[in-house]
Amino acid sequence: MAKRNSKFSVSVWEWIRVQGASPKQRIRFLIWATILVVAVAFAYFVLTAPGFLTLNNAINMSQRSAPDIILAVAQTMVILTGGIDLSVGAVAAFSGSLAAVAFCYWNIPIWPAILLSLLAGAALGAVSGLIITKGGVPDFIATLGTMTTIRGLALILTGGLPVPSHVTAVTLKAYLPPEIIWLGNGFILGIPSSILISLIFVGIGWLILTRTMFGRSIFAVGGNKTAAAISGINVQRTKTLTYVLSGLLAALAGVILTGRMNSANALMADGAELQSIASVVIGGTNLFGGEGGVIGSFFGAIIMAILRNVLNLQNVHDFAQKVFMGLMIIGVVLFDQLRRRYGR
């Protein structure tokens, strides 16, 4: 028995030594070892979080993750073209606020108000797309500028107050209608309506990317813009339409978030752009475009939702959570680049 254990120890050590025979092999070994350690730690904290494995927690987590899933789908489309959209959180906040303001302040019926907010989101996405394609501004800078601008517009629209608020309740509608509340907190056959809506749009995103010319154009533009243009693809139109679609999906996420909160404000969905990027990268999409898909981003968003939920259940302070999330985003991107460079 002792000889058998000795042989086993020698064989394991020999395997580890072989894995580190070259720099590339050492990096690959480190990648897989990191994956194993992170997976074990993740499973431990999930299983030991008080109340995690309960139905109420599952419902709450799914309702909270629905807007993030839709934003991840939007971000996936943009990143696949080789771009990035830092304005999705701001567009969600503005569009959700617009729907609430239109109903509470302007007496517009709720469904036309929601349609108005969706069209506004698409228009804001078009502005970002045109700044990038016609103005020649890099995606990062363009959407950073529109993010700040749109947040400011949302603050102007709401007066910096929640909608509805106690300040305006005396003269205006002091409630949101049940239709919009249902989008965020309703149920269909016992399943949260918001998660079903998000799954529908994951499916639509998958169909667009895998079954349409527009989807193939997105991959082609992200893979090689020059080759895409030579093959007859209108690169500028493809990128602009992708940003329009991103704005539309972000607006939908904002409306659902408004329904879940039973209120709208200009600062909601703060940091959602970074979470959507992290979800996309965790889901396997190449941050530089041309490779990936919405199914992976969906699972990435679910992992992010579970992580936030576990941190809350473990009573990790909100400030510490922000530090953790920021470091995790840096780590995920760094790990992804190492994996793509040495993992094959």
C-alpha positions as CSV (number, residue, x, y, z in Angstrom):
1,M,0.0,0.0,0.0
2,A,2.8,2.4,0.9
3,K,4.5,1.6,-2.5
4,R,1.3,2.3,-4.3
5,N,0.8,5.7,-2.5
6,S,4.4,6.5,-3.3
7,K,4.0,5.7,-7.0
8,F,0.8,7.8,-7.0
9,S,2.6,10.8,-5.4
10,V,5.5,10.5,-7.9
11,S,3.1,10.3,-10.9
12,V,1.2,13.4,-9.7
13,W,4.4,15.3,-9.2
14,E,5.7,14.2,-12.6
15,W,2.4,15.4,-14.2
16,I,2.8,18.8,-12.5
17,R,6.4,19.0,-13.6
18,V,5.5,18.2,-17.2
19,Q,2.7,20.9,-17.2
20,G,5.3,23.5,-16.2
21,A,7.9,22.4,-18.8
22,S,7.5,25.7,-20.8
23,P,6.2,29.2,-20.1
24,K,3.1,28.5,-22.2
25,Q,2.4,25.3,-20.4
26,R,2.9,26.9,-17.0
27,I,0.4,29.6,-17.9
28,R,-2.1,27.0,-19.0
29,F,-1.6,25.0,-15.8
30,L,-2.1,28.2,-13.8
31,I,-5.3,29.0,-15.7
32,W,-6.9,25.6,-15.0
33,A,-5.7,25.7,-11.4
34,T,-7.3,29.1,-11.0
35,I,-10.5,27.9,-12.5
36,L,-10.6,25.0,-10.0
37,V,-9.8,27.1,-7.0
38,V,-12.4,29.8,-8.0
39,A,-15.1,27.1,-8.7
40,V,-14.5,25.4,-5.3
41,A,-14.5,28.8,-3.4
42,F,-17.7,29.9,-5.3
43,A,-19.5,26.6,-4.5
44,Y,-18.5,26.9,-0.8
45,F,-19.8,30.4,-0.4
46,V,-23.0,29.6,-2.3
47,L,-23.7,26.5,-0.2
48,T,-22.9,28.2,3.1
49,A,-24.9,31.4,2.4
50,P,-27.8,31.5,4.8
51,G,-31.2,31.2,3.0
52,F,-29.6,30.9,-0.5
53,L,-31.3,27.5,-1.3
54,T,-34.9,28.8,-0.7
55,L,-37.7,29.5,-3.1
56,N,-38.2,33.1,-2.0
57,N,-34.5,33.8,-2.5
58,A,-34.6,32.2,-6.0
59,I,-37.6,34.4,-6.9
60,N,-36.0,37.5,-5.6
61,M,-32.7,36.8,-7.4
62,S,-34.4,36.1,-10.7
63,Q,-36.4,39.3,-10.5
64,R,-33.3,41.3,-9.7
65,S,-31.2,39.6,-12.5
66,A,-33.8,40.2,-15.3
67,P,-32.7,43.7,-16.2
68,D,-29.1,42.7,-16.0
69,I,-29.7,39.8,-18.4
70,I,-31.3,42.1,-21.0
71,L,-28.4,44.6,-20.6
72,A,-25.9,41.8,-21.1
73,V,-27.7,40.8,-24.3
74,A,-27.4,44.5,-25.5
75,Q,-23.7,44.7,-24.5
76,T,-23.0,41.4,-26.3
77,M,-24.2,42.7,-29.6
78,V,-22.0,45.8,-29.3
79,I,-18.9,44.0,-28.1
80,L,-19.2,41.5,-30.9
81,T,-18.8,44.4,-33.4
82,G,-15.6,45.4,-31.6
83,G,-17.2,48.2,-29.7
84,I,-18.3,48.9,-26.2
85,D,-21.4,50.7,-24.8
86,L,-20.8,52.5,-21.5
87,S,-24.2,54.2,-21.8
88,V,-26.6,51.2,-21.2
89,G,-27.1,52.0,-17.5
90,A,-27.8,55.6,-18.2
91,V,-30.2,54.8,-21.1
92,A,-32.0,52.4,-18.7
93,A,-32.3,55.1,-16.1
94,F,-33.5,57.7,-18.5
95,S,-36.0,55.5,-20.3
96,G,-37.5,54.1,-17.0
97,S,-37.7,57.7,-15.7
98,L,-39.4,58.8,-18.9
99,A,-42.1,56.2,-18.7
100,A,-42.8,57.2,-15.1
101,V,-42.8,60.9,-15.9
102,A,-45.0,60.5,-18.9
103,F,-47.6,58.6,-16.9
104,C,-47.4,60.6,-13.6
105,Y,-46.7,64.1,-14.9
106,W,-48.0,64.2,-18.4
107,N,-51.1,62.0,-18.0
108,I,-50.1,59.7,-20.9
109,P,-51.6,56.2,-20.7
110,I,-49.0,53.7,-19.5
111,W,-48.6,51.6,-22.7
112,P,-48.0,54.7,-24.9
113,A,-45.7,55.9,-22.1
114,I,-43.7,52.7,-22.3
115,L,-43.6,52.8,-26.1
116,L,-42.3,56.4,-25.8
117,S,-39.5,55.3,-23.5
118,L,-38.5,52.4,-25.8
119,L,-38.3,54.7,-28.8
120,A,-36.3,57.2,-26.7
121,G,-33.8,54.4,-25.8
122,A,-33.5,53.5,-29.5
123,A,-32.9,57.1,-30.4
124,L,-30.2,57.5,-27.8
125,G,-28.5,54.4,-29.1
126,A,-28.7,55.9,-32.6
127,V,-27.0,59.0,-31.4
128,S,-24.1,57.0,-29.9
129,G,-23.9,55.0,-33.1
130,L,-23.8,58.0,-35.4
131,I,-21.2,59.8,-33.2
132,I,-19.0,56.7,-33.6
133,T,-19.6,55.9,-37.2
134,K,-20.0,59.4,-38.7
135,G,-18.0,61.3,-36.3
136,G,-15.1,58.9,-36.1
137,V,-15.0,59.0,-32.3
138,P,-13.8,55.8,-30.5
139,D,-16.6,53.7,-29.0
140,F,-15.3,54.1,-25.5
141,I,-15.1,57.9,-25.6
142,A,-18.4,58.3,-27.4
143,T,-20.4,56.2,-25.0
144,L,-18.6,57.7,-22.0
145,G,-19.7,61.1,-23.2
146,T,-23.3,60.0,-23.9
147,M,-23.5,58.2,-20.6
148,T,-22.7,61.4,-18.7
149,T,-25.1,63.4,-20.9
150,I,-28.0,61.0,-20.6
151,R,-27.6,60.8,-16.8
152,G,-27.8,64.6,-16.8
153,L,-30.9,64.6,-19.0
154,A,-32.5,62.0,-16.6
155,L,-31.8,64.3,-13.7
156,I,-33.4,67.3,-15.5
157,L,-36.4,65.2,-16.5
158,T,-37.0,64.0,-12.9
159,G,-35.8,67.2,-11.1
160,G,-33.4,64.9,-9.2
161,L,-36.4,63.3,-7.4
162,P,-37.9,59.8,-7.5
163,V,-41.0,59.5,-9.7
164,P,-43.5,59.6,-8.2
165,S,-42.3,61.3,-5.0
166,H,-44.0,62.8,-1.9
167,V,-43.1,66.3,-3.3
168,T,-45.3,65.9,-6.4
169,A,-47.9,63.6,-4.9
170,V,-50.2,66.4,-3.9
171,T,-50.9,67.6,-7.5
172,L,-49.9,64.7,-9.7
173,K,-50.4,60.9,-9.8
174,A,-48.7,59.5,-6.8
175,Y,-48.5,55.9,-8.1
176,L,-47.4,53.7,-10.9
177,P,-50.0,51.6,-12.7
178,P,-50.3,47.8,-12.2
179,E,-49.1,47.2,-15.8
180,I,-45.6,48.4,-15.2
181,I,-45.5,46.9,-11.7
182,W,-46.3,43.5,-13.3
183,L,-43.4,43.8,-15.7
184,G,-41.0,44.0,-12.7
185,N,-42.8,42.0,-10.0
186,G,-45.6,40.0,-11.7
187,F,-45.8,36.2,-12.3
188,I,-46.9,33.9,-15.1
189,L,-47.8,30.5,-13.9
190,G,-45.8,31.0,-10.7
191,I,-42.7,32.2,-12.6
192,P,-41.6,35.8,-12.4
193,S,-42.7,37.7,-15.5
194,S,-39.5,39.7,-15.6
195,I,-37.2,36.6,-16.0
196,L,-39.5,35.2,-18.7
197,I,-39.3,38.5,-20.6
198,S,-35.5,38.4,-20.3
199,L,-35.3,34.8,-21.5
200,I,-37.5,35.8,-24.5
201,F,-35.0,38.5,-25.5
202,V,-32.1,36.1,-24.9
203,G,-33.8,33.9,-27.5
204,I,-34.4,36.8,-29.8
205,G,-30.7,37.8,-29.5
206,W,-29.6,34.3,-30.3
207,L,-31.8,34.1,-33.4
208,I,-30.5,37.5,-34.6
209,L,-26.9,36.5,-34.2
210,T,-27.2,33.0,-35.6
211,R,-30.0,33.1,-38.1
212,T,-30.0,36.5,-39.8
213,M,-27.7,38.4,-42.2
214,F,-27.5,41.2,-39.7
215,G,-26.2,38.8,-37.1
216,R,-23.5,37.5,-39.5
217,S,-22.6,41.1,-40.3
218,I,-22.1,41.8,-36.6
219,F,-19.6,38.9,-36.3
220,A,-17.9,40.0,-39.5
221,V,-17.5,43.6,-38.5
222,G,-16.1,42.5,-35.1
223,G,-13.7,40.0,-36.6
224,N,-12.2,42.2,-39.3
225,K,-13.7,45.5,-40.4
226,T,-11.6,45.8,-43.6
227,A,-12.5,42.3,-44.7
228,A,-16.2,42.9,-43.9
229,A,-16.2,46.1,-46.0
230,I,-14.5,44.3,-48.9
231,S,-17.1,41.5,-48.8
232,G,-19.9,44.1,-49.2
233,I,-21.0,44.6,-45.6
234,N,-22.0,48.2,-44.7
235,V,-19.8,48.5,-41.6
236,Q,-21.2,51.9,-40.5
237,R,-24.8,50.9,-40.9
238,T,-24.2,47.6,-39.0
239,K,-22.5,49.4,-36.1
240,T,-25.2,52.1,-35.9
241,L,-28.0,49.6,-36.0
242,T,-26.3,47.6,-33.3
243,Y,-26.2,50.6,-31.0
244,V,-29.9,51.3,-31.8
245,L,-30.7,47.8,-30.7
246,S,-28.6,48.2,-27.6
247,G,-30.4,51.4,-26.7
248,L,-33.8,49.7,-27.2
249,L,-32.9,46.8,-25.0
250,A,-31.5,49.1,-22.3
251,A,-34.7,51.0,-22.4
252,L,-36.7,47.8,-21.9
253,A,-34.4,46.9,-18.9
254,G,-35.1,50.4,-17.5
255,V,-38.8,49.9,-17.7
256,I,-38.6,46.5,-16.0
257,L,-36.4,47.9,-13.3
258,T,-38.9,50.8,-12.7
259,G,-41.6,48.2,-12.3
260,R,-39.6,46.2,-9.9
261,M,-38.7,49.3,-7.7
262,N,-42.3,50.7,-8.0
263,S,-40.5,54.0,-8.7
264,A,-38.0,55.6,-11.1
265,N,-35.1,57.8,-10.5
266,A,-32.2,59.2,-12.6
267,L,-29.5,57.3,-10.7
268,M,-30.9,53.8,-10.9
269,A,-28.9,51.2,-12.8
270,D,-25.7,52.9,-11.6
271,G,-22.7,50.7,-12.5
272,A,-24.9,48.4,-14.7
273,E,-22.6,49.1,-17.7
274,L,-19.7,47.5,-15.9
275,Q,-21.7,44.6,-14.7
276,S,-23.0,44.0,-18.3
277,I,-19.4,44.0,-19.6
278,A,-18.3,41.5,-16.9
279,S,-21.3,39.3,-17.7
280,V,-20.3,39.3,-21.4
281,V,-16.7,38.5,-20.7
282,I,-17.5,35.8,-18.1
283,G,-19.8,34.3,-20.8
284,G,-16.9,33.9,-23.2
285,T,-17.3,36.7,-25.6
286,N,-14.1,38.2,-26.9
287,L,-13.7,41.8,-25.6
288,F,-12.2,42.8,-28.9
289,G,-15.1,41.4,-31.0
290,G,-16.0,38.7,-33.5
291,E,-16.4,35.8,-31.1
292,G,-19.0,34.9,-28.5
293,G,-22.8,34.9,-28.1
294,V,-25.8,35.8,-25.9
295,I,-26.2,32.4,-24.4
296,G,-22.8,32.7,-22.7
297,S,-23.6,36.2,-21.6
298,F,-26.9,35.0,-20.1
299,F,-25.0,32.5,-17.9
300,G,-22.4,35.2,-17.1
301,A,-25.2,37.5,-15.9
302,I,-26.6,34.6,-13.8
303,I,-23.2,34.1,-12.2
304,M,-23.0,37.8,-11.4
305,A,-26.4,37.7,-9.9
306,I,-25.6,34.7,-7.7
307,L,-22.4,36.4,-6.6
308,R,-24.2,39.6,-5.6
309,N,-26.8,37.6,-3.8
310,V,-24.3,35.5,-1.9
311,L,-22.4,38.7,-0.8
312,N,-25.6,40.2,0.5
313,L,-26.5,37.0,2.3
314,Q,-23.0,36.8,3.8
315,N,-23.5,40.3,5.1
316,V,-20.6,41.8,3.2
317,H,-20.8,45.6,3.4
318,D,-22.0,47.4,0.3
319,F,-18.8,49.4,0.1
320,A,-16.7,46.3,0.2
321,Q,-18.9,44.7,-2.5
322,K,-18.0,47.6,-4.8
323,V,-14.3,47.0,-4.2
324,F,-14.8,43.2,-4.8
325,M,-16.8,43.7,-8.0
326,G,-14.3,46.2,-9.4
327,L,-11.4,43.8,-8.7
328,M,-13.4,40.9,-10.1
329,I,-14.0,42.8,-13.4
330,I,-10.3,43.5,-13.7
331,G,-9.5,39.9,-12.9
332,V,-12.0,38.5,-15.4
333,V,-10.7,40.6,-18.3
334,L,-7.1,39.8,-17.4
335,F,-7.9,36.1,-17.1
336,D,-9.8,36.1,-20.3
337,Q,-6.8,37.6,-22.2
338,L,-4.4,35.0,-20.7
339,R,-6.9,32.3,-21.6
340,R,-7.1,33.4,-25.2
341,R,-3.4,33.8,-25.5
342,Y,-2.2,30.6,-23.8
343,G,-5.3,28.5,-23.3
344,R,-5.4,26.9,-26.8
